[in-house]
């Protein structure tokens, strides 16, 4: 009888070990995917910041050009004799 109980315990331990390996493998996959997601987000942030900085520079240039054009139109409107 003791032998049968020992086999049952060994089977239970084997099942527990198998379940533990499966859980560890699952956790490993989750951890890897979280790391990949984090790396993607860091790269995305850097790329986005760079692109936004470039767009901001372009907008600044356009705003300065617009201000210059507005000043020229204002000057021309104030002095209609320039067009005669």
PDB file of N, CA, C and O in Angstrom:
ATOM      1  N   UNK A   1       0.801  -1.190   0.000  1.00  0.00           N
ATOM      2  CA  UNK A   1       0.000   0.000   0.000  1.00  0.00           C
ATOM      3  C   UNK A   1       0.847   1.258   0.000  1.00  0.00           C
ATOM      4  O   UNK A   1       0.511   2.240  -0.663  1.00  0.00           O
ATOM      5  N   UNK A   2       1.920   1.233   0.725  1.00  0.00           N
ATOM      6  CA  UNK A   2       2.765   2.420   0.800  1.00  0.00           C
ATOM      7  C   UNK A   2       3.304   2.751  -0.575  1.00  0.00           C
ATOM      8  O   UNK A   2       3.488   3.917  -0.923  1.00  0.00           O
ATOM      9  N   UNK A   3       3.556   1.707  -1.355  1.00  0.00           N
ATOM     10  CA  UNK A   3       4.103   1.917  -2.688  1.00  0.00           C
ATOM     11  C   UNK A   3       3.104   2.635  -3.584  1.00  0.00           C
ATOM     12  O   UNK A   3       3.490   3.525  -4.342  1.00  0.00           O
ATOM     13  N   UNK A   4       1.849   2.271  -3.514  1.00  0.00           N
ATOM     14  CA  UNK A   4       0.817   2.903  -4.334  1.00  0.00           C
ATOM     15  C   UNK A   4       0.684   4.380  -3.965  1.00  0.00           C
ATOM     16  O   UNK A   4       0.525   5.226  -4.845  1.00  0.00           O
ATOM     17  N   UNK A   5       0.746   4.687  -2.692  1.00  0.00           N
ATOM     18  CA  UNK A   5       0.681   6.080  -2.255  1.00  0.00           C
ATOM     19  C   UNK A   5       1.887   6.856  -2.736  1.00  0.00           C
ATOM     20  O   UNK A   5       1.769   8.035  -3.069  1.00  0.00           O
ATOM     21  N   UNK A   6       3.053   6.214  -2.779  1.00  0.00           N
ATOM     22  CA  UNK A   6       4.270   6.868  -3.252  1.00  0.00           C
ATOM     23  C   UNK A   6       4.175   7.196  -4.732  1.00  0.00           C
ATOM     24  O   UNK A   6       4.637   8.253  -5.162  1.00  0.00           O
ATOM     25  N   UNK A   7       3.585   6.309  -5.512  1.00  0.00           N
ATOM     26  CA  UNK A   7       3.412   6.550  -6.942  1.00  0.00           C
ATOM     27  C   UNK A   7       2.443   7.708  -7.145  1.00  0.00           C
ATOM     28  O   UNK A   7       2.669   8.566  -7.999  1.00  0.00           O
ATOM     29  N   UNK A   8       1.372   7.734  -6.368  1.00  0.00           N
ATOM     30  CA  UNK A   8       0.402   8.819  -6.474  1.00  0.00           C
ATOM     31  C   UNK A   8       1.062  10.151  -6.152  1.00  0.00           C
ATOM     32  O   UNK A   8       0.848  11.142  -6.850  1.00  0.00           O
ATOM     33  N   UNK A   9       1.863  10.169  -5.098  1.00  0.00           N
ATOM     34  CA  UNK A   9       2.566  11.400  -4.735  1.00  0.00           C
ATOM     35  C   UNK A   9       3.545  11.806  -5.838  1.00  0.00           C
ATOM     36  O   UNK A   9       3.663  12.990  -6.156  1.00  0.00           O
ATOM     37  N   UNK A  10       4.238  10.846  -6.414  1.00  0.00           N
ATOM     38  CA  UNK A  10       5.183  11.145  -7.492  1.00  0.00           C
ATOM     39  C   UNK A  10       4.445  11.715  -8.700  1.00  0.00           C
ATOM     40  O   UNK A  10       4.917  12.654  -9.340  1.00  0.00           O
ATOM     41  N   UNK A  11       3.289  11.142  -9.002  1.00  0.00           N
ATOM     42  CA  UNK A  11       2.487  11.638 -10.121  1.00  0.00           C
ATOM     43  C   UNK A  11       2.018  13.061  -9.826  1.00  0.00           C
ATOM     44  O   UNK A  11       2.070  13.934 -10.692  1.00  0.00           O
ATOM     45  N   UNK A  12       1.559  13.285  -8.594  1.00  0.00           N
ATOM     46  CA  UNK A  12       1.108  14.625  -8.208  1.00  0.00           C
ATOM     47  C   UNK A  12       2.247  15.637  -8.292  1.00  0.00           C
ATOM     48  O   UNK A  12       2.053  16.762  -8.751  1.00  0.00           O
ATOM     49  N   UNK A  13       3.428  15.234  -7.848  1.00  0.00           N
ATOM     50  CA  UNK A  13       4.597  16.113  -7.913  1.00  0.00           C
ATOM     51  C   UNK A  13       4.940  16.380  -9.378  1.00  0.00           C
ATOM     52  O   UNK A  13       5.246  17.513  -9.748  1.00  0.00           O
ATOM     53  N   UNK A  14       4.890  15.350 -10.204  1.00  0.00           N
ATOM     54  CA  UNK A  14       5.166  15.524 -11.631  1.00  0.00           C
ATOM     55  C   UNK A  14       4.182  16.488 -12.280  1.00  0.00           C
ATOM     56  O   UNK A  14       4.570  17.341 -13.078  1.00  0.00           O
ATOM     57  N   UNK A  15       2.917  16.348 -11.934  1.00  0.00           N
ATOM     58  CA  UNK A  15       1.891  17.254 -12.469  1.00  0.00           C
ATOM     59  C   UNK A  15       2.163  18.682 -11.987  1.00  0.00           C
ATOM     60  O   UNK A  15       2.049  19.633 -12.760  1.00  0.00           O
ATOM     61  N   UNK A  16       2.520  18.825 -10.721  1.00  0.00           N
ATOM     62  CA  UNK A  16       2.802  20.154 -10.161  1.00  0.00           C
ATOM     63  C   UNK A  16       4.020  20.778 -10.849  1.00  0.00           C
ATOM     64  O   UNK A  16       4.025  21.971 -11.153  1.00  0.00           O
ATOM     65  N   UNK A  17       5.048  19.965 -11.090  1.00  0.00           N
ATOM     66  CA  UNK A  17       6.249  20.470 -11.767  1.00  0.00           C
ATOM     67  C   UNK A  17       5.905  20.886 -13.189  1.00  0.00           C
ATOM     68  O   UNK A  17       6.349  21.941 -13.642  1.00  0.00           O
ATOM     69  N   UNK A  18       5.128  20.084 -13.899  1.00  0.00           N
ATOM     70  CA  UNK A  18       4.718  20.420 -15.264  1.00  0.00           C
ATOM     71  C   UNK A  18       3.919  21.717 -15.286  1.00  0.00           C
ATOM     72  O   UNK A  18       4.137  22.575 -16.142  1.00  0.00           O
ATOM     73  N   UNK A  19       2.991  21.855 -14.336  1.00  0.00           N
ATOM     74  CA  UNK A  19       2.191  23.079 -14.259  1.00  0.00           C
ATOM     75  C   UNK A  19       3.074  24.278 -13.959  1.00  0.00           C
ATOM     76  O   UNK A  19       2.872  25.360 -14.510  1.00  0.00           O
ATOM     77  N   UNK A  20       4.069  24.081 -13.068  1.00  0.00           N
ATOM     78  CA  UNK A  20       4.988  25.162 -12.737  1.00  0.00           C
ATOM     79  C   UNK A  20       5.783  25.594 -13.960  1.00  0.00           C
ATOM     80  O   UNK A  20       5.954  26.792 -14.186  1.00  0.00           O
ATOM     81  N   UNK A  21       6.271  24.649 -14.753  1.00  0.00           N
ATOM     82  CA  UNK A  21       7.010  24.986 -15.983  1.00  0.00           C
ATOM     83  C   UNK A  21       6.125  25.736 -16.974  1.00  0.00           C
ATOM     84  O   UNK A  21       6.558  26.698 -17.608  1.00  0.00           O
ATOM     85  N   UNK A  22       4.881  25.280 -17.097  1.00  0.00           N
ATOM     86  CA  UNK A  22       3.955  25.957 -18.006  1.00  0.00           C
ATOM     87  C   UNK A  22       3.689  27.392 -17.543  1.00  0.00           C
ATOM     88  O   UNK A  22       3.636  28.315 -18.355  1.00  0.00           O
ATOM     89  N   UNK A  23       3.522  27.565 -16.231  1.00  0.00           N
ATOM     90  CA  UNK A  23       3.320  28.914 -15.691  1.00  0.00           C
ATOM     91  C   UNK A  23       4.544  29.795 -15.918  1.00  0.00           C
ATOM     92  O   UNK A  23       4.413  30.963 -16.284  1.00  0.00           O
ATOM     93  N   UNK A  24       5.726  29.241 -15.701  1.00  0.00           N
ATOM     94  CA  UNK A  24       6.958  30.008 -15.913  1.00  0.00           C
ATOM     95  C   UNK A  24       7.120  30.384 -17.388  1.00  0.00           C
ATOM     96  O   UNK A  24       7.544  31.494 -17.710  1.00  0.00           O
ATOM     97  N   UNK A  25       6.782  29.453 -18.272  1.00  0.00           N
ATOM     98  CA  UNK A  25       6.869  29.739 -19.703  1.00  0.00           C
ATOM     99  C   UNK A  25       5.885  30.844 -20.090  1.00  0.00           C
ATOM    100  O   UNK A  25       6.222  31.742 -20.862  1.00  0.00           O
ATOM    101  N   UNK A  26       4.685  30.772 -19.555  1.00  0.00           N
ATOM    102  CA  UNK A  26       3.680  31.792 -19.813  1.00  0.00           C
ATOM    103  C   UNK A  26       4.162  33.164 -19.315  1.00  0.00           C
ATOM    104  O   UNK A  26       4.067  34.159 -20.034  1.00  0.00           O
ATOM    105  N   UNK A  27       4.673  33.206 -18.097  1.00  0.00           N
ATOM    106  CA  UNK A  27       5.185  34.447 -17.514  1.00  0.00           C
ATOM    107  C   UNK A  27       6.357  34.971 -18.335  1.00  0.00           C
ATOM    108  O   UNK A  27       6.493  36.180 -18.525  1.00  0.00           O
ATOM    109  N   UNK A  28       7.194  34.076 -18.818  1.00  0.00           N
ATOM    110  CA  UNK A  28       8.329  34.479 -19.651  1.00  0.00           C
ATOM    111  C   UNK A  28       7.847  35.136 -20.939  1.00  0.00           C
ATOM    112  O   UNK A  28       8.397  36.155 -21.358  1.00  0.00           O
ATOM    113  N   UNK A  29       6.828  34.564 -21.568  1.00  0.00           N
ATOM    114  CA  UNK A  29       6.266  35.146 -22.790  1.00  0.00           C
ATOM    115  C   UNK A  29       5.650  36.518 -22.501  1.00  0.00           C
ATOM    116  O   UNK A  29       5.835  37.465 -23.266  1.00  0.00           O
ATOM    117  N   UNK A  30       4.928  36.610 -21.408  1.00  0.00           N
ATOM    118  CA  UNK A  30       4.319  37.886 -21.037  1.00  0.00           C
ATOM    119  C   UNK A  30       5.412  38.929 -20.790  1.00  0.00           C
ATOM    120  O   UNK A  30       5.310  40.060 -21.264  1.00  0.00           O
ATOM    121  N   UNK A  31       6.442  38.553 -20.059  1.00  0.00           N
ATOM    122  CA  UNK A  31       7.536  39.484 -19.766  1.00  0.00           C
ATOM    123  C   UNK A  31       8.220  39.943 -21.044  1.00  0.00           C
ATOM    124  O   UNK A  31       8.525  41.126 -21.196  1.00  0.00           O
ATOM    125  N   UNK A  32       8.463  39.023 -21.957  1.00  0.00           N
ATOM    126  CA  UNK A  32       9.095  39.371 -23.225  1.00  0.00           C
ATOM    127  C   UNK A  32       8.218  40.348 -24.010  1.00  0.00           C
ATOM    128  O   UNK A  32       8.715  41.332 -24.558  1.00  0.00           O
ATOM    129  N   UNK A  33       6.938  40.077 -24.060  1.00  0.00           N
ATOM    130  CA  UNK A  33       6.030  40.960 -24.795  1.00  0.00           C
ATOM    131  C   UNK A  33       5.908  42.334 -24.136  1.00  0.00           C
ATOM    132  O   UNK A  33       5.786  43.344 -24.830  1.00  0.00           O
ATOM    133  N   UNK A  34       5.940  42.380 -22.826  1.00  0.00           N
ATOM    134  CA  UNK A  34       5.912  43.671 -22.123  1.00  0.00           C
ATOM    135  C   UNK A  34       7.177  44.449 -22.445  1.00  0.00           C
ATOM    136  O   UNK A  34       7.116  45.653 -22.693  1.00  0.00           O
ATOM    137  N   UNK A  35       8.330  43.775 -22.444  1.00  0.00           N
ATOM    138  CA  UNK A  35       9.591  44.447 -22.803  1.00  0.00           C
ATOM    139  C   UNK A  35       9.548  44.963 -24.232  1.00  0.00           C
ATOM    140  O   UNK A  35       9.977  46.086 -24.496  1.00  0.00           O
ATOM    141  N   UNK A  36       9.040  44.165 -25.149  1.00  0.00           N
ATOM    142  CA  UNK A  36       8.926  44.602 -26.548  1.00  0.00           C
ATOM    143  C   UNK A  36       8.005  45.810 -26.668  1.00  0.00           C
ATOM    144  O   UNK A  36       8.299  46.757 -27.398  1.00  0.00           O
ATOM    145  N   UNK A  37       6.898  45.770 -25.951  1.00  0.00           N
ATOM    146  CA  UNK A  37       5.966  46.889 -25.968  1.00  0.00           C
ATOM    147  C   UNK A  37       6.625  48.143 -25.405  1.00  0.00           C
ATOM    148  O   UNK A  37       6.466  49.230 -25.960  1.00  0.00           O
ATOM    149  N   UNK A  38       7.355  48.002 -24.318  1.00  0.00           N
ATOM    150  CA  UNK A  38       8.056  49.131 -23.713  1.00  0.00           C
ATOM    151  C   UNK A  38       9.083  49.709 -24.682  1.00  0.00           C
ATOM    152  O   UNK A  38       9.162  50.927 -24.844  1.00  0.00           O
ATOM    153  N   UNK A  39       9.871  48.848 -25.329  1.00  0.00           N
ATOM    154  CA  UNK A  39      10.866  49.316 -26.296  1.00  0.00           C
ATOM    155  C   UNK A  39      10.193  50.042 -27.461  1.00  0.00           C
ATOM    156  O   UNK A  39      10.688  51.068 -27.925  1.00  0.00           O
ATOM    157  N   UNK A  40       9.067  49.509 -27.931  1.00  0.00           N
ATOM    158  CA  UNK A  40       8.328  50.170 -28.997  1.00  0.00           C
ATOM    159  C   UNK A  40       7.864  51.554 -28.556  1.00  0.00           C
ATOM    160  O   UNK A  40       8.001  52.526 -29.298  1.00  0.00           O
ATOM    161  N   UNK A  41       7.317  51.639 -27.345  1.00  0.00           N
ATOM    162  CA  UNK A  41       6.821  52.924 -26.861  1.00  0.00           C
ATOM    163  C   UNK A  41       7.941  53.947 -26.685  1.00  0.00           C
ATOM    164  O   UNK A  41       7.752  55.130 -26.969  1.00  0.00           O
ATOM    165  N   UNK A  42       9.097  53.500 -26.220  1.00  0.00           N
ATOM    166  CA  UNK A  42      10.241  54.408 -26.088  1.00  0.00           C
ATOM    167  C   UNK A  42      10.664  54.907 -27.459  1.00  0.00           C
ATOM    168  O   UNK A  42      10.910  56.100 -27.637  1.00  0.00           O
ATOM    169  N   UNK A  43      10.752  54.008 -28.429  1.00  0.00           N
ATOM    170  CA  UNK A  43      11.125  54.396 -29.787  1.00  0.00           C
ATOM    171  C   UNK A  43      10.070  55.307 -30.402  1.00  0.00           C
ATOM    172  O   UNK A  43      10.402  56.288 -31.068  1.00  0.00           O
ATOM    173  N   UNK A  44       8.809  54.984 -30.179  1.00  0.00           N
ATOM    174  CA  UNK A  44       7.715  55.800 -30.698  1.00  0.00           C
ATOM    175  C   UNK A  44       7.773  57.204 -30.121  1.00  0.00           C
ATOM    176  O   UNK A  44       7.585  58.184 -30.842  1.00  0.00           O
ATOM    177  N   UNK A  45       8.032  57.303 -28.827  1.00  0.00           N
ATOM    178  CA  UNK A  45       8.132  58.611 -28.180  1.00  0.00           C
ATOM    179  C   UNK A  45       9.270  59.427 -28.790  1.00  0.00           C
ATOM    180  O   UNK A  45       9.095  60.607 -29.094  1.00  0.00           O
ATOM    181  N   UNK A  46      10.428  58.806 -28.970  1.00  0.00           N
ATOM    182  CA  UNK A  46      11.571  59.521 -29.527  1.00  0.00           C
ATOM    183  C   UNK A  46      11.277  59.991 -30.948  1.00  0.00           C
ATOM    184  O   UNK A  46      11.572  61.132 -31.303  1.00  0.00           O
ATOM    185  N   UNK A  47      10.703  59.120 -31.748  1.00  0.00           N
ATOM    186  CA  UNK A  47      10.370  59.478 -33.132  1.00  0.00           C
ATOM    187  C   UNK A  47       9.329  60.588 -33.168  1.00  0.00           C
ATOM    188  O   UNK A  47       9.446  61.536 -33.944  1.00  0.00           O
ATOM    189  N   UNK A  48       8.327  60.466 -32.335  1.00  0.00           N
ATOM    190  CA  UNK A  48       7.260  61.466 -32.300  1.00  0.00           C
ATOM    191  C   UNK A  48       7.796  62.818 -31.856  1.00  0.00           C
ATOM    192  O   UNK A  48       7.449  63.844 -32.441  1.00  0.00           O
ATOM    193  N   UNK A  49       8.637  62.831 -30.830  1.00  0.00           N
ATOM    194  CA  UNK A  49       9.225  64.094 -30.372  1.00  0.00           C
ATOM    195  C   UNK A  49      10.039  64.740 -31.476  1.00  0.00           C
ATOM    196  O   UNK A  49       9.974  65.953 -31.678  1.00  0.00           O
ATOM    197  N   UNK A  50      10.807  63.930 -32.192  1.00  0.00           N
ATOM    198  CA  UNK A  50      11.629  64.453 -33.282  1.00  0.00           C
ATOM    199  C   UNK A  50      10.765  65.054 -34.381  1.00  0.00           C
ATOM    200  O   UNK A  50      11.037  66.153 -34.863  1.00  0.00           O
ATOM    201  N   UNK A  51       9.732  64.334 -34.773  1.00  0.00           N
ATOM    202  CA  UNK A  51       8.844  64.821 -35.836  1.00  0.00           C
ATOM    203  C   UNK A  51       8.085  66.072 -35.395  1.00  0.00           C
ATOM    204  O   UNK A  51       7.897  66.995 -36.187  1.00  0.00           O
ATOM    205  N   UNK A  52       7.654  66.105 -34.149  1.00  0.00           N
ATOM    206  CA  UNK A  52       6.950  67.285 -33.646  1.00  0.00           C
ATOM    207  C   UNK A  52       7.884  68.492 -33.577  1.00  0.00           C
ATOM    208  O   UNK A  52       7.462  69.613 -33.860  1.00  0.00           O
ATOM    209  N   UNK A  53       9.121  68.279 -33.211  1.00  0.00           N
ATOM    210  CA  UNK A  53      10.091  69.381 -33.178  1.00  0.00           C
ATOM    211  C   UNK A  53      10.317  69.927 -34.584  1.00  0.00           C
ATOM    212  O   UNK A  53      10.402  71.140 -34.778  1.00  0.00           O
ATOM    213  N   UNK A  54      10.414  69.037 -35.555  1.00  0.00           N
ATOM    214  CA  UNK A  54      10.579  69.464 -36.945  1.00  0.00           C
ATOM    215  C   UNK A  54       9.366  70.255 -37.422  1.00  0.00           C
ATOM    216  O   UNK A  54       9.519  71.297 -38.060  1.00  0.00           O
ATOM    217  N   UNK A  55       8.180  69.778 -37.123  1.00  0.00           N
ATOM    218  CA  UNK A  55       6.962  70.499 -37.496  1.00  0.00           C
ATOM    219  C   UNK A  55       6.880  71.853 -36.801  1.00  0.00           C
ATOM    220  O   UNK A  55       6.436  72.836 -37.393  1.00  0.00           O
ATOM    221  N   UNK A  56       7.308  71.897 -35.553  1.00  0.00           N
ATOM    222  CA  UNK A  56       7.292  73.150 -34.814  1.00  0.00           C
ATOM    223  C   UNK A  56       8.215  74.182 -35.474  1.00  0.00           C
ATOM    224  O   UNK A  56       7.859  75.355 -35.580  1.00  0.00           O
ATOM    225  N   UNK A  57       9.391  73.748 -35.913  1.00  0.00           N
ATOM    226  CA  UNK A  57      10.313  74.647 -36.615  1.00  0.00           C
ATOM    227  C   UNK A  57       9.678  75.169 -37.906  1.00  0.00           C
ATOM    228  O   UNK A  57       9.771  76.358 -38.211  1.00  0.00           O
ATOM    229  N   UNK A  58       9.045  74.292 -38.649  1.00  0.00           N
ATOM    230  CA  UNK A  58       8.393  74.701 -39.898  1.00  0.00           C
ATOM    231  C   UNK A  58       7.258  75.691 -39.623  1.00  0.00           C
ATOM    232  O   UNK A  58       7.085  76.667 -40.353  1.00  0.00           O
ATOM    233  N   UNK A  59       6.496  75.430 -38.571  1.00  0.00           N
ATOM    234  CA  UNK A  59       5.416  76.355 -38.211  1.00  0.00           C
ATOM    235  C   UNK A  59       5.967  77.713 -37.795  1.00  0.00           C
ATOM    236  O   UNK A  59       5.396  78.746 -38.145  1.00  0.00           O
ATOM    237  N   UNK A  60       7.064  77.721 -37.057  1.00  0.00           N
ATOM    238  CA  UNK A  60       7.687  78.992 -36.670  1.00  0.00           C
ATOM    239  C   UNK A  60       8.094  79.798 -37.900  1.00  0.00           C
ATOM    240  O   UNK A  60       7.873  81.007 -37.955  1.00  0.00           O
ATOM    241  N   UNK A  61       8.685  79.129 -38.883  1.00  0.00           N
ATOM    242  CA  UNK A  61       9.086  79.802 -40.127  1.00  0.00           C
ATOM    243  C   UNK A  61       7.859  80.362 -40.843  1.00  0.00           C
ATOM    244  O   UNK A  61       7.873  81.506 -41.297  1.00  0.00           O
ATOM    245  N   UNK A  62       6.805  79.564 -40.944  1.00  0.00           N
ATOM    246  CA  UNK A  62       5.576  80.020 -41.598  1.00  0.00           C
ATOM    247  C   UNK A  62       4.950  81.203 -40.854  1.00  0.00           C
ATOM    248  O   UNK A  62       4.458  82.142 -41.479  1.00  0.00           O
ATOM    249  N   UNK A  63       4.970  81.155 -39.536  1.00  0.00           N
ATOM    250  CA  UNK A  63       4.413  82.255 -38.748  1.00  0.00           C
ATOM    251  C   UNK A  63       5.201  83.543 -38.991  1.00  0.00           C
ATOM    252  O   UNK A  63       4.609  84.614 -39.121  1.00  0.00           O
ATOM    253  N   UNK A  64       6.528  83.448 -39.052  1.00  0.00           N
ATOM    254  CA  UNK A  64       7.340  84.643 -39.326  1.00  0.00           C
ATOM    255  C   UNK A  64       7.054  85.189 -40.725  1.00  0.00           C
ATOM    256  O   UNK A  64       6.959  86.402 -40.907  1.00  0.00           O
ATOM    257  N   UNK A  65       6.917  84.314 -41.700  1.00  0.00           N
ATOM    258  CA  UNK A  65       6.591  84.748 -43.062  1.00  0.00           C
ATOM    259  C   UNK A  65       5.219  85.425 -43.111  1.00  0.00           C
ATOM    260  O   UNK A  65       5.040  86.450 -43.769  1.00  0.00           O
ATOM    261  N   UNK A  66       4.264  84.836 -42.408  1.00  0.00           N
ATOM    262  CA  UNK A  66       2.919  85.407 -42.362  1.00  0.00           C
ATOM    263  C   UNK A  66       2.938  86.791 -41.714  1.00  0.00           C
ATOM    264  O   UNK A  66       2.288  87.717 -42.200  1.00  0.00           O
ATOM    265  N   UNK A  67       3.681  86.931 -40.622  1.00  0.00           N
ATOM    266  CA  UNK A  67       3.794  88.235 -39.966  1.00  0.00           C
ATOM    267  C   UNK A  67       4.409  89.263 -40.911  1.00  0.00           C
ATOM    268  O   UNK A  67       3.972  90.413 -40.947  1.00  0.00           O
ATOM    269  N   UNK A  68       5.414  88.855 -41.672  1.00  0.00           N
ATOM    270  CA  UNK A  68       6.044  89.753 -42.637  1.00  0.00           C
ATOM    271  C   UNK A  68       5.040  90.166 -43.715  1.00  0.00           C
ATOM    272  O   UNK A  68       4.946  91.344 -44.059  1.00  0.00           O
ATOM    273  N   UNK A  69       4.296  89.204 -44.242  1.00  0.00           N
ATOM    274  CA  UNK A  69       3.288  89.508 -45.264  1.00  0.00           C
ATOM    275  C   UNK A  69       2.195  90.419 -44.713  1.00  0.00           C
ATOM    276  O   UNK A  69       1.752  91.345 -45.394  1.00  0.00           O
ATOM    277  N   UNK A  70       1.765  90.159 -43.492  1.00  0.00           N
ATOM    278  CA  UNK A  70       0.756  91.019 -42.872  1.00  0.00           C
ATOM    279  C   UNK A  70       1.276  92.451 -42.730  1.00  0.00           C
ATOM    280  O   UNK A  70       0.538  93.409 -42.964  1.00  0.00           O
ATOM    281  N   UNK A  71       2.530  92.591 -42.349  1.00  0.00           N
ATOM    282  CA  UNK A  71       3.115  93.927 -42.219  1.00  0.00           C
ATOM    283  C   UNK A  71       3.198  94.614 -43.573  1.00  0.00           C
ATOM    284  O   UNK A  71       2.945  95.814 -43.683  1.00  0.00           O
ATOM    285  N   UNK A  72       3.553  93.852 -44.603  1.00  0.00           N
ATOM    286  CA  UNK A  72       3.637  94.432 -45.949  1.00  0.00           C
ATOM    287  C   UNK A  72       2.256  94.856 -46.445  1.00  0.00           C
ATOM    288  O   UNK A  72       2.116  95.926 -47.038  1.00  0.00           O
ATOM    289  N   UNK A  73       1.237  94.034 -46.210  1.00  0.00           N
ATOM    290  CA  UNK A  73      -0.129  94.370 -46.625  1.00  0.00           C
ATOM    291  C   UNK A  73      -0.616  95.583 -45.841  1.00  0.00           C
ATOM    292  O   UNK A  73      -1.253  96.473 -46.404  1.00  0.00           O
ATOM    293  N   UNK A  74      -0.324  95.619 -44.573  1.00  0.00           N
ATOM    294  CA  UNK A  74      -0.729  96.759 -43.743  1.00  0.00           C
ATOM    295  C   UNK A  74      -0.074  98.039 -44.236  1.00  0.00           C
ATOM    296  O   UNK A  74      -0.725  99.081 -44.309  1.00  0.00           O
ATOM    297  N   UNK A  75       1.206  97.971 -44.575  1.00  0.00           N
ATOM    298  CA  UNK A  75       1.924  99.134 -45.094  1.00  0.00           C
ATOM    299  C   UNK A  75       1.344  99.562 -46.435  1.00  0.00           C
ATOM    300  O   UNK A  75       1.151 100.753 -46.680  1.00  0.00           O
ATOM    301  N   UNK A  76       1.069  98.607 -47.288  1.00  0.00           N
ATOM    302  CA  UNK A  76       0.512  98.919 -48.609  1.00  0.00           C
ATOM    303  C   UNK A  76      -0.891  99.505 -48.479  1.00  0.00           C
ATOM    304  O   UNK A  76      -1.257 100.411 -49.229  1.00  0.00           O
ATOM    305  N   UNK A  77      -1.677  98.994 -47.534  1.00  0.00           N
ATOM    306  CA  UNK A  77      -3.037  99.517 -47.334  1.00  0.00           C
ATOM    307  C   UNK A  77      -2.995 100.944 -46.783  1.00  0.00           C
ATOM    308  O   UNK A  77      -3.843 101.770 -47.121  1.00  0.00           O
ATOM    309  N   UNK A  78      -2.020 101.221 -45.948  1.00  0.00           N
ATOM    310  CA  UNK A  78      -1.897 102.551 -45.351  1.00  0.00           C
ATOM    311  C   UNK A  78      -1.376 103.575 -46.373  1.00  0.00           C
ATOM    312  O   UNK A  78      -1.621 104.773 -46.229  1.00  0.00           O
ATOM    313  N   UNK A  79      -0.669 103.112 -47.389  1.00  0.00           N
ATOM    314  CA  UNK A  79      -0.092 103.993 -48.416  1.00  0.00           C
ATOM    315  C   UNK A  79      -0.576 103.571 -49.794  1.00  0.00           C
ATOM    316  O   UNK A  79       0.189 102.947 -50.530  1.00  0.00           O
ATOM    317  N   UNK A  80      -1.802 103.880 -50.178  1.00  0.00           N
ATOM    318  CA  UNK A  80      -2.310 103.470 -51.481  1.00  0.00           C
ATOM    319  C   UNK A  80      -1.550 104.135 -52.616  1.00  0.00           C
ATOM    320  O   UNK A  80      -1.629 103.682 -53.758  1.00  0.00           O
ATOM    321  N   UNK A  81      -0.838 105.171 -52.331  1.00  0.00           N
ATOM    322  CA  UNK A  81      -0.079 105.855 -53.382  1.00  0.00           C
ATOM    323  C   UNK A  81       1.061 104.989 -53.932  1.00  0.00           C
ATOM    324  O   UNK A  81       1.597 105.268 -55.005  1.00  0.00           O
ATOM    325  N   UNK A  82       1.425 103.941 -53.192  1.00  0.00           N
ATOM    326  CA  UNK A  82       2.468 103.042 -53.666  1.00  0.00           C
ATOM    327  C   UNK A  82       2.037 102.286 -54.920  1.00  0.00           C
ATOM    328  O   UNK A  82       2.877 101.824 -55.692  1.00  0.00           O
ATOM    329  N   UNK A  83       0.724 102.165 -55.117  1.00  0.00           N
ATOM    330  CA  UNK A  83       0.200 101.405 -56.259  1.00  0.00           C
ATOM    331  C   UNK A  83      -0.098 102.306 -57.451  1.00  0.00           C
ATOM    332  O   UNK A  83      -0.470 101.792 -58.506  1.00  0.00           O
ATOM    333  N   UNK A  84       0.046 103.619 -57.336  1.00  0.00           N
ATOM    334  CA  UNK A  84      -0.280 104.548 -58.433  1.00  0.00           C
ATOM    335  C   UNK A  84       0.880 104.731 -59.364  1.00  0.00           C
ATOM    336  O   UNK A  84       0.777 105.476 -60.338  1.00  0.00           O
TER     337      UNK A  84
END
